[in-house]
Amino acid sequence: MADNENDLIPAPPAPPVPPLTRADRFLDLIALLSLLTVVTGVFMAAGPEVFAAVTGVSGGLFATWRGRRGSE
């Protein structure tokens, strides 16, 4: 049960997110392909031992970049 009546007030709905334009999608593609190129280069230079770390960091960077751009 709620401690006070303010706990029962629903949160306001989130504002709608505008759809991505073709230019935004193309920029996302270029960014993702660039990160994949860098990951491939690092993998070839460092070997399979760092594969998981490099792909994880690259995926995180892309998700962060994509998430920040979507919130503008």
C-alpha positions as CSV (number, residue, x, y, z in Angstrom):
1,M,0.0,0.0,0.0
2,A,1.2,3.6,-0.6
3,D,2.8,5.5,2.2
4,N,1.0,8.7,1.2
5,E,-1.4,9.9,-1.5
6,N,1.4,11.3,-3.7
7,D,2.7,7.8,-4.4
8,L,-0.6,7.1,-6.3
9,I,-0.2,9.9,-8.8
10,P,0.9,8.5,-12.2
11,A,3.9,9.9,-14.0
12,P,3.1,12.1,-17.0
13,P,3.5,10.4,-20.4
14,A,6.8,10.8,-22.2
15,P,6.9,13.2,-25.1
16,P,6.7,11.5,-28.5
17,V,10.0,10.8,-30.3
18,P,10.1,12.1,-33.8
19,P,10.9,9.5,-36.5
20,L,14.4,9.3,-37.9
21,T,15.0,10.9,-41.2
22,R,16.9,9.2,-44.0
23,A,20.0,11.3,-43.3
24,D,19.9,10.3,-39.6
25,R,19.7,6.6,-40.6
26,F,22.6,7.0,-43.0
27,L,24.7,8.7,-40.3
28,D,23.9,5.8,-38.0
29,L,25.0,3.4,-40.6
30,I,28.3,5.2,-41.2
31,A,29.0,5.4,-37.5
32,L,28.3,1.7,-37.0
33,L,30.4,0.7,-40.0
34,S,33.3,2.9,-38.8
35,L,33.2,1.3,-35.3
36,L,33.2,-2.2,-36.9
37,T,36.2,-1.2,-39.0
38,V,38.1,0.0,-35.9
39,V,37.1,-3.2,-34.0
40,T,38.4,-5.3,-36.9
41,G,41.7,-3.5,-36.9
42,V,42.2,-3.8,-33.2
43,F,41.2,-7.5,-33.3
44,M,43.7,-8.2,-36.1
45,A,46.5,-6.3,-34.2
46,A,45.8,-7.6,-30.7
47,G,44.4,-11.1,-31.4
48,P,41.4,-13.0,-30.2
49,E,42.1,-12.3,-26.5
50,V,40.7,-8.8,-26.6
51,F,37.7,-9.5,-29.0
52,A,35.0,-9.5,-26.3
53,A,36.3,-6.3,-24.7
54,V,36.7,-4.4,-27.9
55,T,33.3,-5.3,-29.3
56,G,31.7,-4.6,-26.0
57,V,33.2,-1.2,-25.7
58,S,32.4,-0.4,-29.3
59,G,28.8,-1.5,-28.9
60,G,28.5,0.6,-25.7
61,L,30.0,3.7,-27.5
62,F,27.6,3.3,-30.4
63,A,24.6,2.8,-28.1
64,T,25.6,5.9,-26.0
65,W,26.1,8.0,-29.2
66,R,22.8,6.8,-30.6
67,G,20.9,7.3,-27.3
68,R,22.2,10.9,-26.8
69,R,21.3,11.9,-30.3
70,G,17.8,10.5,-30.0
71,S,17.1,12.5,-26.8
72,E,17.8,15.9,-28.5
